[in-house]
């Protein structure tokens, strides 16, 4: 499956952005959706993920209550709604697709994702 992330940009602290992840090539609904991010000089880190039909959703602690992951399988698109953005949210955000059926550990681990989008830059300013 090919993934195309979009929706990044420059936003002031406290603002909001919605990232989109458009999928093509294979049936998106057959894959778990994950969002990861990588800040300059840091390793790629897990942000949020959800299983194929959404019964399992996990977030990293730093975004709980601020970010919401969702998907519209009919549109082959995943989303990451980001509210109350902080300076430390600045990073390149990547969406990814995994054949993992369930299990928070697997959803949080980049090596279990088979397909990756190209990334979209999110910059939060003060």
Secondary structure by P-SEA (a helix, b strand, c coil): cbbbbcbbbbbcccbbbbbbbbbcccccccbbbbbbbccccccccccccccccccbbbbcccccccbbbbbcccccbbbbbbcccccccccbbbbbccccccccccccccccccccccbbbbbbcc
